[in-house]
Amino acid sequence: MAKSQATERQLQLLKKPLITEKTSQMAGNWVAFEVQPDADKPEIRTAVEVLYGVNVLKVNTLNQRGKVKLFRGHKGKQSNVKKAFVQLKDGQSIDMAATL
């Protein structure tokens, strides 16, 4: 399937790729995305396969709760985030610089 045939849900499911020092050093063909809080693993798998044209072997998800922090003396809370770690088939990759 081409990117033009993706449904609206699949386009909104993946919020943004997570490009950090830790995610760039992950072993193997793993990539990380921030996803919608109500996304499940099969939905994430099909969205990545349709949008990027790769084969997904495994999807791991993580619900990260927001921290309570002080900002200029006032309490504030960071947002809750759901992350998806996707393992791609050997030899395949996603150009994360082009996805931003």
VOTIZA-812736 format. One record per atom (N, C-alpha, C, CB): residue number from 1; residue in three letters; atom name; x, y, z. Coordinates in Angstrom, 3 decimals, always signed. Glycine has a CB too. Layout:
N
+-----+-----+----+----------+----------+----------+
:   i :  aa : at :        x :        y :        z :
+-----+-----+----+----------+----------+----------+
: NUM : ALA : CA :        X :        Y :        Z :
...
+-----+-----+----+----------+----------+----------+
% end
This chain:
100
+-----+-----+----+----------+----------+----------+
:   i :  aa : at :        x :        y :        z :
+-----+-----+----+----------+----------+----------+
:   1 : MET :  N :   +0.834 :   -1.188 :   +0.000 :
:   1 : MET : CA :   +0.000 :   +0.000 :   +0.000 :
:   1 : MET :  C :   +0.877 :   +1.248 :   +0.000 :
:   1 : MET : CB :   -0.948 :   +0.000 :   +1.214 :
:   2 : ALA :  N :   +0.445 :   +2.247 :   -0.680 :
:   2 : ALA : CA :   +1.183 :   +3.496 :   -0.725 :
:   2 : ALA :  C :   +0.701 :   +4.416 :   +0.393 :
:   2 : ALA : CB :   +1.024 :   +4.176 :   -2.100 :
:   3 : LYS :  N :   +1.479 :   +5.468 :   +0.623 :
:   3 : LYS : CA :   +1.136 :   +6.416 :   +1.670 :
:   3 : LYS :  C :   -0.201 :   +7.098 :   +1.380 :
:   3 : LYS : CB :   +2.242 :   +7.459 :   +1.818 :
:   4 : SER :  N :   -0.554 :   +7.246 :   +0.104 :
:   4 : SER : CA :   -1.797 :   +7.897 :   -0.258 :
:   4 : SER :  C :   -3.020 :   +7.044 :   +0.094 :
:   4 : SER : CB :   -1.796 :   +8.215 :   -1.734 :
:   5 : GLN :  N :   -2.835 :   +5.728 :   +0.267 :
:   5 : GLN : CA :   -3.948 :   +4.841 :   +0.594 :
:   5 : GLN :  C :   -4.122 :   +4.649 :   +2.096 :
:   5 : GLN : CB :   -3.746 :   +3.500 :   -0.068 :
:   6 : ALA :  N :   -3.348 :   +5.341 :   +2.903 :
:   6 : ALA : CA :   -3.455 :   +5.221 :   +4.350 :
:   6 : ALA :  C :   -4.739 :   +5.890 :   +4.827 :
:   6 : ALA : CB :   -2.224 :   +5.843 :   +5.047 :
:   7 : THR :  N :   -5.361 :   +5.284 :   +5.827 :
:   7 : THR : CA :   -6.580 :   +5.869 :   +6.376 :
:   7 : THR :  C :   -6.224 :   +7.042 :   +7.283 :
:   7 : THR : CB :   -7.399 :   +4.809 :   +7.151 :
:   8 : GLU :  N :   -7.214 :   +7.837 :   +7.601 :
:   8 : GLU : CA :   -6.984 :   +9.004 :   +8.459 :
:   8 : GLU :  C :   -6.519 :   +8.568 :   +9.849 :
:   8 : GLU : CB :   -8.268 :   +9.857 :   +8.568 :
:   9 : ARG :  N :   -7.063 :   +7.482 :  +10.347 :
:   9 : ARG : CA :   -6.655 :   +6.968 :  +11.664 :
:   9 : ARG :  C :   -5.173 :   +6.599 :  +11.671 :
:   9 : ARG : CB :   -7.507 :   +5.740 :  +12.053 :
:  10 : GLN :  N :   -4.700 :   +5.948 :  +10.613 :
:  10 : GLN : CA :   -3.293 :   +5.552 :  +10.547 :
:  10 : GLN :  C :   -2.382 :   +6.767 :  +10.477 :
:  10 : GLN : CB :   -3.051 :   +4.648 :   +9.342 :
:  11 : LEU :  N :   -2.820 :   +7.820 :   +9.816 :
:  11 : LEU : CA :   -2.014 :   +9.025 :   +9.737 :
:  11 : LEU :  C :   -1.921 :   +9.737 :  +11.086 :
:  11 : LEU : CB :   -2.587 :   +9.963 :   +8.694 :
:  12 : GLN :  N :   -2.982 :   +9.672 :  +11.883 :
:  12 : GLN : CA :   -2.996 :  +10.341 :  +13.175 :
:  12 : GLN :  C :   -2.420 :   +9.480 :  +14.296 :
:  12 : GLN : CB :   -4.401 :  +10.745 :  +13.520 :
:  13 : LEU :  N :   -2.299 :   +8.181 :  +14.070 :
:  13 : LEU : CA :   -1.860 :   +7.242 :  +15.098 :
:  13 : LEU :  C :   -0.433 :   +7.509 :  +15.551 :
:  13 : LEU : CB :   -1.975 :   +5.824 :  +14.588 :
:  14 : LEU :  N :   +0.473 :   +7.717 :  +14.605 :
:  14 : LEU : CA :   +1.871 :   +7.991 :  +14.913 :
:  14 : LEU :  C :   +2.054 :   +9.502 :  +15.009 :
:  14 : LEU : CB :   +2.822 :   +7.374 :  +13.835 :
:  15 : LYS :  N :   +2.254 :  +10.011 :  +16.235 :
:  15 : LYS : CA :   +2.384 :  +11.456 :  +16.417 :
:  15 : LYS :  C :   +3.715 :  +11.959 :  +15.861 :
:  15 : LYS : CB :   +2.260 :  +11.821 :  +17.904 :
:  16 : LYS :  N :   +4.818 :  +11.344 :  +16.302 :
:  16 : LYS : CA :   +6.137 :  +11.766 :  +15.838 :
:  16 : LYS :  C :   +7.149 :  +10.686 :  +16.169 :
:  16 : LYS : CB :   +6.549 :  +13.119 :  +16.476 :
:  17 : PRO :  N :   +8.244 :  +10.647 :  +15.419 :
:  17 : PRO : CA :   +9.315 :   +9.702 :  +15.759 :
:  17 : PRO :  C :  +10.090 :  +10.238 :  +16.963 :
:  17 : PRO : CB :  +10.273 :   +9.473 :  +14.541 :
:  18 : LEU :  N :  +10.574 :   +9.330 :  +17.805 :
:  18 : LEU : CA :  +11.385 :   +9.723 :  +18.951 :
:  18 : LEU :  C :  +12.846 :   +9.603 :  +18.565 :
:  18 : LEU : CB :  +11.063 :   +8.854 :  +20.201 :
:  19 : ILE :  N :  +13.500 :  +10.726 :  +18.426 :
:  19 : ILE : CA :  +14.910 :  +10.743 :  +18.050 :
:  19 : ILE :  C :  +15.684 :  +11.305 :  +19.233 :
:  19 : ILE : CB :  +15.157 :  +11.590 :  +16.744 :
:  20 : THR :  N :  +16.231 :  +10.404 :  +20.022 :
:  20 : THR : CA :  +17.050 :  +10.783 :  +21.167 :
:  20 : THR :  C :  +18.343 :   +9.993 :  +21.100 :
:  20 : THR : CB :  +16.304 :  +10.531 :  +22.515 :
:  21 : GLU :  N :  +19.258 :  +10.324 :  +21.983 :
:  21 : GLU : CA :  +20.520 :   +9.589 :  +22.020 :
:  21 : GLU :  C :  +20.277 :   +8.116 :  +22.353 :
:  21 : GLU : CB :  +21.480 :  +10.219 :  +23.048 :
:  22 : LYS :  N :  +19.363 :   +7.863 :  +23.256 :
:  22 : LYS : CA :  +19.082 :   +6.493 :  +23.668 :
:  22 : LYS :  C :  +18.421 :   +5.686 :  +22.555 :
:  22 : LYS : CB :  +18.198 :   +6.491 :  +24.901 :
:  23 : THR :  N :  +17.455 :   +6.276 :  +21.852 :
:  23 : THR : CA :  +16.775 :   +5.528 :  +20.793 :
:  23 : THR :  C :  +17.667 :   +5.330 :  +19.571 :
:  23 : THR : CB :  +15.496 :   +6.245 :  +20.384 :
:  24 : SER :  N :  +18.612 :   +6.229 :  +19.331 :
:  24 : SER : CA :  +19.503 :   +6.058 :  +18.184 :
:  24 : SER :  C :  +20.550 :   +4.978 :  +18.434 :
:  24 : SER : CB :  +20.190 :   +7.376 :  +17.853 :
:  25 : GLN :  N :  +20.763 :   +4.601 :  +19.682 :
:  25 : GLN : CA :  +21.742 :   +3.561 :  +20.008 :
:  25 : GLN :  C :  +21.099 :   +2.197 :  +20.231 :
:  25 : GLN : CB :  +22.521 :   +3.958 :  +21.240 :
:  26 : MET :  N :  +19.801 :   +2.059 :  +19.961 :
:  26 : MET : CA :  +19.129 :   +0.778 :  +20.160 :
:  26 : MET :  C :  +19.703 :   -0.259 :  +19.202 :
:  26 : MET : CB :  +17.601 :   +0.919 :  +19.956 :
:  27 : ALA :  N :  +19.881 :   -1.470 :  +19.709 :
:  27 : ALA : CA :  +20.467 :   -2.552 :  +18.903 :
:  27 : ALA :  C :  +19.475 :   -3.039 :  +17.858 :
:  27 : ALA : CB :  +20.905 :   -3.727 :  +19.803 :
:  28 : GLY :  N :  +19.999 :   -3.471 :  +16.727 :
:  28 : GLY : CA :  +19.147 :   -4.050 :  +15.692 :
:  28 : GLY :  C :  +18.372 :   -3.000 :  +14.929 :
:  28 : GLY : CB :  +18.192 :   -5.036 :  +16.300 :
:  29 : ASN :  N :  +17.295 :   -3.406 :  +14.339 :
:  29 : ASN : CA :  +16.465 :   -2.530 :  +13.509 :
:  29 : ASN :  C :  +15.269 :   -2.013 :  +14.293 :
:  29 : ASN : CB :  +15.989 :   -3.270 :  +12.254 :
:  30 : TRP :  N :  +15.492 :   -1.340 :  +15.389 :
:  30 : TRP : CA :  +14.417 :   -0.805 :  +16.211 :
:  30 : TRP :  C :  +14.248 :   +0.679 :  +15.944 :
:  30 : TRP : CB :  +14.691 :   -1.055 :  +17.698 :
:  31 : VAL :  N :  +13.004 :   +1.138 :  +15.886 :
:  31 : VAL : CA :  +12.683 :   +2.560 :  +15.797 :
:  31 : VAL :  C :  +11.618 :   +2.865 :  +16.840 :
:  31 : VAL : CB :  +12.197 :   +2.952 :  +14.356 :
:  32 : ALA :  N :  +11.569 :   +4.126 :  +17.274 :
:  32 : ALA : CA :  +10.641 :   +4.515 :  +18.330 :
:  32 : ALA :  C :   +9.741 :   +5.646 :  +17.846 :
:  32 : ALA : CB :  +11.404 :   +4.939 :  +19.599 :
:  33 : PHE :  N :   +8.476 :   +5.585 :  +18.251 :
:  33 : PHE : CA :   +7.492 :   +6.598 :  +17.903 :
:  33 : PHE :  C :   +6.693 :   +6.986 :  +19.135 :
:  33 : PHE : CB :   +6.558 :   +6.096 :  +16.790 :
:  34 : GLU :  N :   +6.231 :   +8.235 :  +19.165 :
:  34 : GLU : CA :   +5.215 :   +8.630 :  +20.124 :
:  34 : GLU :  C :   +3.883 :   +8.399 :  +19.425 :
:  34 : GLU : CB :   +5.389 :  +10.137 :  +20.602 :
:  35 : VAL :  N :   +2.961 :   +7.704 :  +20.105 :
:  35 : VAL : CA :   +1.694 :   +7.330 :  +19.485 :
:  35 : VAL :  C :   +0.516 :   +7.841 :  +20.310 :
:  35 : VAL : CB :   +1.607 :   +5.807 :  +19.322 :
:  36 : GLN :  N :   -0.673 :   +7.738 :  +19.738 :
:  36 : GLN : CA :   -1.895 :   +8.126 :  +20.440 :
:  36 : GLN :  C :   -2.084 :   +7.227 :  +21.669 :
:  36 : GLN : CB :   -3.133 :   +8.033 :  +19.491 :
:  37 : PRO :  N :   -2.621 :   +7.759 :  +22.760 :
:  37 : PRO : CA :   -2.797 :   +6.955 :  +23.979 :
:  37 : PRO :  C :   -3.714 :   +5.749 :  +23.813 :
:  37 : PRO : CB :   -3.335 :   +7.820 :  +25.068 :
:  38 : ASP :  N :   -4.662 :   +5.797 :  +22.869 :
:  38 : ASP : CA :   -5.598 :   +4.687 :  +22.695 :
:  38 : ASP :  C :   -5.146 :   +3.696 :  +21.614 :
:  38 : ASP : CB :   -6.972 :   +5.229 :  +22.349 :
:  39 : ALA :  N :   -3.927 :   +3.849 :  +21.109 :
:  39 : ALA : CA :   -3.419 :   +2.961 :  +20.053 :
:  39 : ALA :  C :   -3.073 :   +1.597 :  +20.631 :
:  39 : ALA : CB :   -2.179 :   +3.578 :  +19.364 :
:  40 : ASP :  N :   -3.371 :   +0.531 :  +19.873 :
:  40 : ASP : CA :   -2.967 :   -0.803 :  +20.293 :
:  40 : ASP :  C :   -1.918 :   -1.341 :  +19.310 :
:  40 : ASP : CB :   -4.199 :   -1.757 :  +20.374 :
:  41 : LYS :  N :   -1.293 :   -2.442 :  +19.679 :
:  41 : LYS : CA :   -0.165 :   -2.971 :  +18.918 :
:  41 : LYS :  C :   -0.504 :   -3.326 :  +17.460 :
:  41 : LYS : CB :   +0.367 :   -4.190 :  +19.612 :
:  42 : PRO :  N :   -1.629 :   -4.000 :  +17.182 :
:  42 : PRO : CA :   -1.944 :   -4.288 :  +15.776 :
:  42 : PRO :  C :   -2.145 :   -3.025 :  +14.937 :
:  42 : PRO : CB :   -3.189 :   -5.144 :  +15.697 :
:  43 : GLU :  N :   -2.755 :   -2.000 :  +15.516 :
:  43 : GLU : CA :   -2.942 :   -0.733 :  +14.804 :
:  43 : GLU :  C :   -1.605 :   -0.067 :  +14.495 :
:  43 : GLU : CB :   -3.819 :   +0.215 :  +15.627 :
:  44 : ILE :  N :   -0.703 :   -0.083 :  +15.473 :
:  44 : ILE : CA :   +0.619 :   +0.519 :  +15.289 :
:  44 : ILE :  C :   +1.381 :   -0.230 :  +14.206 :
:  44 : ILE : CB :   +1.418 :   +0.514 :  +16.613 :
:  45 : ARG :  N :   +1.306 :   -1.540 :  +14.241 :
:  45 : ARG : CA :   +1.992 :   -2.376 :  +13.239 :
:  45 : ARG :  C :   +1.525 :   -2.030 :  +11.821 :
:  45 : ARG : CB :   +1.741 :   -3.878 :  +13.526 :
:  46 : THR :  N :   +0.202 :   -1.992 :  +11.617 :
:  46 : THR : CA :   -0.299 :   -1.705 :  +10.271 :
:  46 : THR :  C :   +0.005 :   -0.269 :   +9.850 :
:  46 : THR : CB :   -1.803 :   -1.956 :  +10.203 :
:  47 : ALA :  N :   -0.035 :   +0.680 :  +10.774 :
:  47 : ALA : CA :   +0.256 :   +2.073 :  +10.441 :
:  47 : ALA :  C :   +1.699 :   +2.233 :   +9.976 :
:  47 : ALA : CB :   -0.012 :   +2.978 :  +11.648 :
:  48 : VAL :  N :   +2.642 :   +1.605 :  +10.671 :
:  48 : VAL : CA :   +4.049 :   +1.703 :  +10.282 :
:  48 : VAL :  C :   +4.279 :   +1.015 :   +8.948 :
:  48 : VAL : CB :   +4.956 :   +1.091 :  +11.360 :
:  49 : GLU :  N :   +3.666 :   -0.148 :   +8.750 :
:  49 : GLU : CA :   +3.837 :   -0.870 :   +7.487 :
:  49 : GLU :  C :   +3.264 :   -0.084 :   +6.308 :
:  49 : GLU : CB :   +3.170 :   -2.245 :   +7.569 :
:  50 : VAL :  N :   +2.104 :   +0.535 :   +6.487 :
:  50 : VAL : CA :   +1.467 :   +1.270 :   +5.395 :
:  50 : VAL :  C :   +2.185 :   +2.595 :   +5.127 :
:  50 : VAL : CB :   -0.011 :   +1.526 :   +5.719 :
:  51 : LEU :  N :   +2.508 :   +3.335 :   +6.176 :
:  51 : LEU : CA :   +3.089 :   +4.662 :   +5.987 :
:  51 : LEU :  C :   +4.540 :   +4.625 :   +5.509 :
:  51 : LEU : CB :   +3.008 :   +5.434 :   +7.273 :
:  52 : TYR :  N :   +5.308 :   +3.650 :   +5.956 :
:  52 : TYR : CA :   +6.736 :   +3.621 :   +5.628 :
:  52 : TYR :  C :   +7.125 :   +2.489 :   +4.688 :
:  52 : TYR : CB :   +7.537 :   +3.509 :   +6.884 :
:  53 : GLY :  N :   +6.221 :   +1.585 :   +4.370 :
:  53 : GLY : CA :   +6.507 :   +0.510 :   +3.427 :
:  53 : GLY :  C :   +7.557 :   -0.470 :   +3.902 :
:  53 : GLY : CB :   +6.939 :   +1.086 :   +2.141 :
:  54 : VAL :  N :   +7.523 :   -0.826 :   +5.180 :
:  54 : VAL : CA :   +8.477 :   -1.779 :   +5.761 :
:  54 : VAL :  C :   +7.707 :   -2.938 :   +6.387 :
:  54 : VAL : CB :   +9.389 :   -1.084 :   +6.825 :
:  55 : ASN :  N :   +8.415 :   -4.016 :   +6.714 :
:  55 : ASN : CA :   +7.813 :   -5.159 :   +7.399 :
:  55 : ASN :  C :   +8.153 :   -5.084 :   +8.876 :
:  55 : ASN : CB :   +8.301 :   -6.502 :   +6.789 :
:  56 : VAL :  N :   +7.136 :   -5.167 :   +9.721 :
:  56 : VAL : CA :   +7.313 :   -5.069 :  +11.167 :
:  56 : VAL :  C :   +7.319 :   -6.468 :  +11.764 :
:  56 : VAL : CB :   +6.197 :   -4.201 :  +11.810 :
:  57 : LEU :  N :   +8.342 :   -6.756 :  +12.586 :
:  57 : LEU : CA :   +8.422 :   -8.052 :  +13.260 :
:  57 : LEU :  C :   +7.771 :   -8.011 :  +14.635 :
:  57 : LEU : CB :   +9.875 :   -8.490 :  +13.390 :
:  58 : LYS :  N :   +7.959 :   -6.910 :  +15.367 :
:  58 : LYS : CA :   +7.511 :   -6.855 :  +16.750 :
:  58 : LYS :  C :   +7.197 :   -5.418 :  +17.138 :
:  58 : LYS : CB :   +8.570 :   -7.449 :  +17.690 :
:  59 : VAL :  N :   +6.210 :   -5.248 :  +18.022 :
:  59 : VAL : CA :   +5.856 :   -3.930 :  +18.554 :
:  59 : VAL :  C :   +5.790 :   -4.026 :  +20.070 :
:  59 : VAL : CB :   +4.496 :   -3.422 :  +17.965 :
:  60 : ASN :  N :   +6.549 :   -3.178 :  +20.745 :
:  60 : ASN : CA :   +6.484 :   -3.057 :  +22.196 :
:  60 : ASN :  C :   +5.970 :   -1.658 :  +22.518 :
:  60 : ASN : CB :   +7.886 :   -3.323 :  +22.863 :
:  61 : THR :  N :   +5.085 :   -1.555 :  +23.517 :
:  61 : THR : CA :   +4.548 :   -0.247 :  +23.892 :
:  61 : THR :  C :   +4.887 :   +0.070 :  +25.336 :
:  61 : THR : CB :   +3.029 :   -0.202 :  +23.682 :
:  62 : LEU :  N :   +4.862 :   +1.381 :  +25.632 :
:  62 : LEU : CA :   +5.211 :   +1.860 :  +26.968 :
:  62 : LEU :  C :   +4.345 :   +3.071 :  +27.270 :
:  62 : LEU : CB :   +6.736 :   +2.214 :  +27.075 :
:  63 : ASN :  N :   +3.640 :   +3.042 :  +28.394 :
:  63 : ASN : CA :   +2.888 :   +4.208 :  +28.854 :
:  63 : ASN :  C :   +3.733 :   +4.926 :  +29.895 :
:  63 : ASN : CB :   +1.489 :   +3.800 :  +29.442 :
:  64 : GLN :  N :   +4.198 :   +6.128 :  +29.554 :
:  64 : GLN : CA :   +5.049 :   +6.890 :  +30.460 :
:  64 : GLN :  C :   +4.227 :   +7.998 :  +31.097 :
:  64 : GLN : CB :   +6.279 :   +7.473 :  +29.715 :
:  65 : ARG :  N :   +4.141 :   +7.965 :  +32.416 :
:  65 : ARG : CA :   +3.381 :   +8.979 :  +33.143 :
:  65 : ARG :  C :   +4.184 :  +10.260 :  +33.217 :
:  65 : ARG : CB :   +3.015 :   +8.489 :  +34.558 :
:  66 : GLY :  N :   +3.490 :  +11.400 :  +33.150 :
:  66 : GLY : CA :   +4.149 :  +12.700 :  +33.227 :
:  66 : GLY :  C :   +4.652 :  +12.992 :  +34.627 :
:  66 : GLY : CB :   +3.204 :  +13.797 :  +32.782 :
:  67 : LYS :  N :   +5.780 :  +13.659 :  +34.695 :
:  67 : LYS : CA :   +6.381 :  +14.000 :  +35.987 :
:  67 : LYS :  C :   +5.801 :  +15.319 :  +36.501 :
:  67 : LYS : CB :   +7.927 :  +14.098 :  +35.865 :
:  68 : VAL :  N :   +5.788 :  +15.474 :  +37.833 :
:  68 : VAL : CA :   +5.416 :  +16.742 :  +38.443 :
:  68 : VAL :  C :   +6.711 :  +17.518 :  +38.651 :
:  68 : VAL : CB :   +4.628 :  +16.537 :  +39.802 :
:  69 : LYS :  N :   +6.767 :  +18.721 :  +38.112 :
:  69 : LYS : CA :   +7.980 :  +19.534 :  +38.161 :
:  69 : LYS :  C :   +7.638 :  +20.933 :  +38.643 :
:  69 : LYS : CB :   +8.666 :  +19.591 :  +36.776 :
:  70 : LEU :  N :   +8.661 :  +21.634 :  +39.098 :
:  70 : LEU : CA :   +8.515 :  +23.038 :  +39.450 :
:  70 : LEU :  C :   +8.982 :  +23.881 :  +38.286 :
:  70 : LEU : CB :   +9.306 :  +23.382 :  +40.734 :
:  71 : PHE :  N :   +8.204 :  +24.897 :  +37.946 :
:  71 : PHE : CA :   +8.563 :  +25.821 :  +36.886 :
:  71 : PHE :  C :   +8.386 :  +27.225 :  +37.425 :
:  71 : PHE : CB :   +7.705 :  +25.591 :  +35.603 :
:  72 : ARG :  N :   +9.485 :  +27.928 :  +37.651 :
:  72 : ARG : CA :   +9.480 :  +29.273 :  +38.232 :
:  72 : ARG :  C :   +8.697 :  +29.324 :  +39.537 :
:  72 : ARG : CB :   +8.895 :  +30.272 :  +37.243 :
:  73 : GLY :  N :   +8.871 :  +28.305 :  +40.355 :
:  73 : GLY : CA :   +8.233 :  +28.256 :  +41.658 :
:  73 : GLY :  C :   +6.809 :  +27.731 :  +41.665 :
:  73 : GLY : CB :   +8.241 :  +29.591 :  +42.240 :
:  74 : HIS :  N :   +6.261 :  +27.384 :  +40.519 :
:  74 : HIS : CA :   +4.903 :  +26.863 :  +40.430 :
:  74 : HIS :  C :   +4.945 :  +25.397 :  +40.018 :
:  74 : HIS : CB :   +4.059 :  +27.689 :  +39.429 :
:  75 : LYS :  N :   +4.052 :  +24.619 :  +40.615 :
:  75 : LYS : CA :   +3.971 :  +23.209 :  +40.244 :
:  75 : LYS :  C :   +3.329 :  +23.057 :  +38.878 :
:  75 : LYS : CB :   +3.184 :  +22.414 :  +41.292 :
:  76 : GLY :  N :   +3.889 :  +22.160 :  +38.113 :
:  76 : GLY : CA :   +3.329 :  +21.857 :  +36.813 :
:  76 : GLY :  C :   +3.499 :  +20.374 :  +36.550 :
:  76 : GLY : CB :   +3.998 :  +22.701 :  +35.704 :
:  77 : LYS :  N :   +2.751 :  +19.844 :  +35.611 :
:  77 : LYS : CA :   +2.834 :  +18.425 :  +35.302 :
:  77 : LYS :  C :   +3.122 :  +18.255 :  +33.818 :
:  77 : LYS : CB :   +1.529 :  +17.691 :  +35.700 :
:  78 : GLN :  N :   +4.103 :  +17.412 :  +33.505 :
:  78 : GLN : CA :   +4.368 :  +17.079 :  +32.118 :
:  78 : GLN :  C :   +3.276 :  +16.134 :  +31.617 :
:  78 : GLN : CB :   +5.776 :  +16.441 :  +31.959 :
:  79 : SER :  N :   +3.091 :  +16.093 :  +30.325 :
:  79 : SER : CA :   +2.040 :  +15.273 :  +29.743 :
:  79 : SER :  C :   +2.386 :  +13.789 :  +29.818 :
:  79 : SER : CB :   +1.794 :  +15.680 :  +28.297 :
:  80 : ASN :  N :   +1.351 :  +12.948 :  +29.901 :
:  80 : ASN : CA :   +1.546 :  +11.508 :  +29.780 :
:  80 : ASN :  C :   +1.835 :  +11.190 :  +28.316 :
:  80 : ASN : CB :   +0.294 :  +10.717 :  +30.295 :
:  81 : VAL :  N :   +2.693 :  +10.185 :  +28.081 :
:  81 : VAL : CA :   +3.112 :   +9.846 :  +26.726 :
:  81 : VAL :  C :   +3.037 :   +8.341 :  +26.541 :
:  81 : VAL : CB :   +4.544 :  +10.363 :  +26.439 :
:  82 : LYS :  N :   +2.558 :   +7.906 :  +25.385 :
:  82 : LYS : CA :   +2.611 :   +6.496 :  +25.018 :
:  82 : LYS :  C :   +3.645 :   +6.352 :  +23.914 :
:  82 : LYS : CB :   +1.207 :   +5.960 :  +24.562 :
:  83 : LYS :  N :   +4.607 :   +5.443 :  +24.128 :
:  83 : LYS : CA :   +5.680 :   +5.217 :  +23.168 :
:  83 : LYS :  C :   +5.538 :   +3.831 :  +22.563 :
:  83 : LYS : CB :   +7.062 :   +5.382 :  +23.835 :
:  84 : ALA :  N :   +5.934 :   +3.711 :  +21.318 :
:  84 : ALA : CA :   +5.930 :   +2.420 :  +20.629 :
:  84 : ALA :  C :   +7.335 :   +2.168 :  +20.096 :
:  84 : ALA : CB :   +4.869 :   +2.388 :  +19.469 :
:  85 : PHE :  N :   +7.892 :   +1.015 :  +20.439 :
:  85 : PHE : CA :   +9.184 :   +0.584 :  +19.938 :
:  85 : PHE :  C :   +8.914 :   -0.521 :  +18.927 :
:  85 : PHE : CB :  +10.133 :   +0.097 :  +21.099 :
:  86 : VAL :  N :   +9.328 :   -0.295 :  +17.677 :
:  86 : VAL : CA :   +8.987 :   -1.175 :  +16.560 :
:  86 : VAL :  C :  +10.253 :   -1.811 :  +16.022 :
:  86 : VAL : CB :   +8.247 :   -0.400 :  +15.441 :
:  87 : GLN :  N :  +10.250 :   -3.154 :  +15.917 :
:  87 : GLN : CA :  +11.375 :   -3.875 :  +15.328 :
:  87 : GLN :  C :  +11.051 :   -4.176 :  +13.876 :
:  87 : GLN : CB :  +11.683 :   -5.185 :  +16.113 :
:  88 : LEU :  N :  +11.971 :   -3.765 :  +12.989 :
:  88 : LEU : CA :  +11.796 :   -3.973 :  +11.560 :
:  88 : LEU :  C :  +12.526 :   -5.231 :  +11.112 :
:  88 : LEU : CB :  +12.295 :   -2.757 :  +10.773 :
:  89 : LYS :  N :  +12.112 :   -5.754 :   +9.967 :
:  89 : LYS : CA :  +12.766 :   -6.917 :   +9.381 :
:  89 : LYS :  C :  +14.207 :   -6.554 :   +9.023 :
:  89 : LYS : CB :  +11.991 :   -7.418 :   +8.126 :
:  90 : ASP :  N :  +15.124 :   -7.530 :   +9.104 :
:  90 : ASP : CA :  +16.537 :   -7.295 :   +8.800 :
:  90 : ASP :  C :  +16.698 :   -6.692 :   +7.407 :
:  90 : ASP : CB :  +17.337 :   -8.606 :   +8.906 :
:  91 : GLY :  N :  +17.568 :   -5.712 :   +7.320 :
:  91 : GLY : CA :  +17.850 :   -5.081 :   +6.041 :
:  91 : GLY :  C :  +16.938 :   -3.897 :   +5.735 :
:  91 : GLY : CB :  +17.734 :   -6.092 :   +4.951 :
:  92 : GLN :  N :  +15.921 :   -3.640 :   +6.552 :
:  92 : GLN : CA :  +15.005 :   -2.536 :   +6.314 :
:  92 : GLN :  C :  +15.251 :   -1.432 :   +7.344 :
:  92 : GLN : CB :  +13.536 :   -3.022 :   +6.370 :
:  93 : SER :  N :  +14.984 :   -0.218 :   +6.964 :
:  93 : SER : CA :  +15.148 :   +0.905 :   +7.886 :
:  93 : SER :  C :  +14.193 :   +2.021 :   +7.490 :
:  93 : SER : CB :  +16.616 :   +1.415 :   +7.894 :
:  94 : ILE :  N :  +14.056 :   +2.980 :   +8.390 :
:  94 : ILE : CA :  +13.253 :   +4.164 :   +8.154 :
:  94 : ILE :  C :  +14.174 :   +5.357 :   +8.310 :
:  94 : ILE : CB :  +12.026 :   +4.246 :   +9.128 :
:  95 : ASP :  N :  +14.180 :   +6.263 :   +7.351 :
:  95 : ASP : CA :  +14.999 :   +7.470 :   +7.417 :
:  95 : ASP :  C :  +14.273 :   +8.462 :   +8.333 :
:  95 : ASP : CB :  +15.250 :   +8.086 :   +5.974 :
:  96 : MET :  N :  +14.693 :   +8.539 :   +9.583 :
:  96 : MET : CA :  +14.010 :   +9.371 :  +10.555 :
:  96 : MET :  C :  +14.165 :  +10.854 :  +10.251 :
:  96 : MET : CB :  +14.527 :   +9.075 :  +11.937 :
:  97 : ALA :  N :  +15.266 :  +11.267 :   +9.621 :
:  97 : ALA : CA :  +15.454 :  +12.672 :   +9.291 :
:  97 : ALA :  C :  +14.410 :  +13.135 :   +8.280 :
:  97 : ALA : CB :  +16.864 :  +12.909 :   +8.743 :
:  98 : ALA :  N :  +13.993 :  +12.256 :   +7.399 :
:  98 : ALA : CA :  +12.997 :  +12.613 :   +6.392 :
:  98 : ALA :  C :  +11.582 :  +12.643 :   +6.968 :
:  98 : ALA : CB :  +13.057 :  +11.635 :   +5.231 :
:  99 : THR :  N :  +11.352 :  +11.983 :   +8.118 :
:  99 : THR : CA :  +10.007 :  +11.933 :   +8.687 :
:  99 : THR :  C :   +9.669 :  +13.166 :   +9.502 :
:  99 : THR : CB :   +9.858 :  +10.711 :   +9.545 :
: 100 : LEU :  N :  +10.651 :  +13.964 :   +9.856 :
: 100 : LEU : CA :  +10.385 :  +15.165 :  +10.637 :
: 100 : LEU :  C :   +9.826 :  +16.191 :   +9.743 :
: 100 : LEU : CB :  +11.630 :  +15.686 :  +11.331 :
+-----+-----+----+----------+----------+----------+
% end
